[in-house]
Amino acid sequence: MTTYSHSKLSSFEQCRLKYKYHYIDRIKVVEGGQSIELFLGSRVHEALEKLYRMLQFGKKLSLKEVLRFYHLEWKKNWNRTVFIVNDDLSPKDYQSMGAKFIYDYYNTYEPFNQGKVLGIETEYFLDLDEKNTIHVRMDRIVESSPEVYEIHDYKTNKSLPTQAHLDEDRQLALYSIWVRENFKDAKKVRLVWHFLQFNKEMVSERNPEQLIVLRKNILGIIKEIEGEKEFAPTVSTLCDWCEYKGICPMWKHQAAIEELPKNKYLKEDGVKLVNKFAELTYKKRQLEKEINDEMELVKDALIRYAESKDVSVVFSKDNKVSIKQYDSIKVPAKNTKEREKLEKLLKELNKWDDVAGLDTNALKKAIEEGGWPASVVSSVKKFMEVEKSYRLSLGKVKGEE
């Protein structure tokens, strides 16, 4: 059977190339590849794991002992591959932040008697079907009361999600399938997140019907993974924290030139080509603007000339310009009271779909082609402005035969 995990599925959804590098090519993390956020999260998890494992042996560590363990693990595991994106913060700042997480958590839940702990940092597996299984790694599973189980997850996120987001969360919901299959007395499985930065606990639940849909969706993602051929990269804000940024085709040139001294940087072929391309692009835009501005002046002059001579086509020896006048409908601007009134009227008259959400051309067509009753047209026109417009067309003068 093929084994998947929540992180493996998430990796594919976030960036297919990252998935390929990590799970197919098995490329080891490149230097500088672990973010301080991941490092911090690992150390905090280890400290809380230590706390609860000792409780299973009947020993309650003091806050001082837990913090000592945390700081020792930080020092022992710290290495030069850990990188910090935020230049305003130092490793010491992050270490202190993690200590504060543990301090708040300990003081909130001590004496830690909120139910019976059944598992810590679990290593279970859930069969999704006859071919695929998924790794079930729960931070902590608890029987909080008879027939009620809880899956606890520690988060060191710097932002707090909405309840709606948690109600759609896949990871703990997936693990709750395993709980229901392995604890037959489970009538309720609570999903509990501890957002340590905010010292806040948030809870969600899933019913059996939702879990059936979830299993089906996960199998759909697995089918997509197995059928993938290209593994194209996805550029997003997550790239700054990606351990493969230095070898990714979307970023590796930037990584290469950042290592060059300034005198060599400016002579690098790629840098020179990009600078030249940018220079020509800006120059082209400026020329296009100048030409467009001049064309508008010539158009206005042609319209005035045609009107003064009472002609619709103006000729030169080889070219001609046809000038056609037409009425254009102007609707009220967005975010104005008049616009709101017009939209409300169209919806009340059941004509909103006819104009594709107030598309100007669709509205003009509906009015001019006579498809609407006269009373509807009259009501709508009260919100419209009609202004004179011109269409100019350039053509060639046909030669005499």
N, C-alpha and C positions, 0 to 999 in steps of 0.2 A: 504493500500500500504506500501511496505517496503521502508524506506528512507536510502539513501546512501549519501556519500560525497566524495570529492576528497581525503581527508585525510584518510577516511575509506578504500577506494580502494587502496591507496598507502600503507597503513599499511599491508594489506593482501599480496601485492606484495613483500614488504620488508621482512616480517616475519609472517608466518601464525600463529605461536604460540602467538606472540604479539597481533595479531588481535583477537584471541580467548580470551586472558586475558582481553583485553580492551572492546571489543564489545559484546562478548557472556557471559563470566563469570562476567563481570562488576567489575573486581578487581580494587579497588582504588589504586592510585599511591602510591607505597611503599616509605618509608622515603628516602630522598636523590634522589628523582625521577625526579626533574626538572632541566634540564641543564641551565647554565647561558646564553647560546645562545638563548634558548626559552624565558627565562625571559627578556632578552634584547630586543628581537623582539617584545614581547608583550607591553613593555613600550614605545617603539618608535612608534608602531602602535597607541597606545592610544593618544600619543601627536599629531600625524598628524590627527587623527580623531577629536580631540578637535579643532585643527586649522580650519578644513573645516566645522565642525558643526557650529562654531561661525560665519564663513563667510556666511553661509546660513541665519543667522539672521542679516546680514549686518554689522557685527563687525569683523574687522581684528585685531587679536592679534599681538602684537609685538613679535619679536624674543625672547626678554627677558621673556615675559609672557609664551610663549610656553615652553621654557627651564625650567622655574620655575615649571610649571605643570609637566613636565617630571621628574624632580628631586623629587618632592613631591610624585608622584606615585611610583617611585623607592623605596623611603624610606617606604612608606605605605605598599607596597606589598612584600618587602624583607622578606625572612624567611629561616630557617635553612635547608629546604629541597632542596634548590638550590645548585647544585654542579658544580665545575669547573674541567674540565679534564686537561687543560693546567696549569701546576704548575708554569709557569713563569708569569702568569697574576693574578691579584687580582680583587675582585668585583669592586673596585674603577676604575681600568683600563677599565673594560667593561662599567661602567657607563659613563666615559669620552668619550668612543668610541661612545656610543649612542647619547650623546650630540653633538658630532662632526657631526654625520649623520644628525641630525635635523638642525644644523647650516648651513651645506652645502645645504641641500634641501631648506630651507627657502630663502636663498640668491639667489638660482638658479631660483625659481619659483615666488617669490614675484613680482608683487602684486596679484598673484593667479587668473588671469583672463583668464586662458587657457580653455575657454568653460564653459558650464552650468553644474553644478554638479546636477545629478539626484538621486544619492543615495550614502550613506556612510555606510560601514560595513553592507551590505544588508543581509536580511533574506528571500530570495526568494526560490522557489522550482520549479524544472523542471521535468515534467513527461517524463520519458524515454520510457515507454510503459504503458500498462494497469495495470501492477503490481508493477512497480518500479519508484520511484521518487528520485531526487538528490538535495541536499542542494546547493544553489547558494549563496555563501558568498563572495561578491566582496569588496575589500578595498574601491574602489570608481568607480562610473560609471559616465561618462561625455558625453554630446552632444557637440562635439568640433566644428561642423558646420552643416548646414542642411544635413540630411541623413547620417551623419558620427558620429558614436559613439565610445567611447573608454572605455576599462576596464583597470583600473590602479591597480597595485599590488606592494606593498613595500617589498623589500627583504633586509635582513641584512646579506646575505651570505658573507663569507670571500673569495669566489672565483667567478670569472666572467664566466658565461657560454658562449658557442659559439652561433652564430646566428643559426647554424644548430640545436643545441639542443633546442633553443626556438621555432624554426619552427616545432618541434615535441612535444612541451609541451602540456599536456592534460588539465590542470586545467583551464586556461583562455579560451582556445578554447571551452571547455565544457560550460563555462559561456556565451560565445558568441552565443550559440544556444538559450539560454534563451533571450538574447537581441534581436535577430532576430525575435523570436516568439512574443515578447511583444512590440516591436517598429517596426511596419510594414513598416515604411518609411525608415528603415535602409538599405542602399545600401552598406555600408562598416562598419565593426567593427574592430577597431584597438586594438590589445593587447599590453599593455604598461607596461613594468617592470621598476621599479626604484631601481637600485642596489646602495643602500645608501652608502656602504663602498667606492664605487668608484665614487659616485656622477654622475652616468651614466644612461641614459635612453635608453632602447632597445625596439624595436617594431617588431611585427609579425602580420600576417593576415592569415585567413583561408577562402577558398571558400566554397560554399554550398556542393559541392561534398565531400570535405574533412570532413565536419561535419557529413554527412551521415555515412561515414566510421567510424568516431569517436564514434557516438552513438552505432553503431553495435558492436564495440570493447568493449565498456563499458558494454553493456549487456552480452557480452561473459565472461567478468571478473565476473560479478554478478552471472552468471550461475555456474561458477567455484567455487565461494564462497559458494553458496547454496548446491553444491554437495560435498564439502570438508568434510572428516571424520577424518583425522589424525591430521591436524594442526601442522605439524612438524616445529621445529625451524630452522631458517636460521642464521648461524654465519657470521657476516660481521663487517666492521669497525663501522657500526651504533650501534653495541651492547654497545659501550662505552657511548652512549647517551640514552640508553633505560631505561625507568623508571621501567621495570620489570626484570632487570638484576639480582637482588638479589633473585628472586624466579625461574628464568629460569633454567631448568635442565642442560643446557650447562655451566652455570656460578655460580650457587648458592653454590656449594662446595667451590669455590674460595672465594666467599664473606664470607662464614662461617669461613674459616681458617684465613682470613685476620684480623678477630677480636680477634684471640687467641694470648696470650703472647708467646714469642719465645719458652720458655721451654715446653709449652703445644703443640705448633704448631708442633714441631719435633716428638712428641709422638702420634699425631693424626693418626688413623688407615689408612685413605685414603692417607695421606702424606707418611707414611712409605711404603705402598704398591706401590705407584707411584715411589718412590725413588728406591725400589728394582727392579721393572719392568724396569726402566731406566738403572740401573746398569747391569742387566742381558742382556738387549738388546745391550748395548755398548760392553759388553764382547763377546756376540755372534758374533757381527760384526767383532771384532778384530780377533777372532778365525777363522771365515770364510775367512778373508783376508789372514791370515797366511797359512791356508790350500790351498787356491787358488794359492797363490804365490808358494808354494811347488809343487802343481800339475803342474804348468807351467814348472817348472824345470824338473819334471819327464817326462812330455810330450816331451820336447825337447830331453831329453836323449833317450827316446823310439824311436823317429823318427830317431835320429842319429844311434842308434843301428840297427834298421830295415834296414836302407840304407846300413850300413856297412856289414850286413849279407845277403843283397838282399832278404829280406823276407817281406811279407805284414801282417803277423800275428805273434805275439810274445806270447809264452805260459809260464805259470807256471803250477804246478800240477793241480790246480783247476780252474784257470782263464786264459783268453786270451784277448789280445788287438788287434783289427783289425786297421790297419793304411791305410787310403785311401788318396792318393794325388789328388788334383784337382786344376784347375785354377780359381782364383777369380778375378773378374773384379773390378778395383778400379777407381771410377769416381773422377773428380776434386772436391776439397773441396768447401763447400759453401762460398759465398762471395769472390770468386776469379774470375779473368778475364776469365780463362779457363772454369770455371763452367758457367758463363754467356754466353760464346760463344756456349757451348754444348747445353744449354737450348734453345738458339735462333735457333740453327740448327734444333733441334728436332721439334720445333714449325713450322719452315719454311717447314719442310718435312712432316708436319701433322702426326707426330709420338708421340707427347707429351702425348696424352691420352693413347696410347699403353703402356707407361711405368709408368703410374699412377703418373705423376709429378716427374719423375726421381727417381723412386724406383730402387735400385741396382739390386735386384733379378728379377724384371720385365724386366729391360734392358738386363740383361744376358740371360734371357729366350728368349727374342725377337731376340737376335743375334744368339744364339746357335740353336734354333729350325728352323731356316731358313724361318721364315715368312716374313722377309723383303727382298727387292731386294738387290743384291750384292753391288750395287752402294751406297745404303743407309748404309749398314753395314760398308763398307769401309770408308765412310765419318765420321761415328760415332766413329769408332775404333781409329781414329786419336787423339781423346781426352781421350782415355782409357789407363790404365796401367793394364797389366795382371801379377799377382804375384802368386807364388806357395803357396798353402795352404794345410793343412792336417786336416783330420777328424779322431778322435780316438774313437773307440767304445769298451766298456768293455763287455765281455760275459763269460759264464760258459763253462768249458770243459765238454763235455758229457762223462759219465762213460761208461766203456766197458761192453758189455752185456755178 
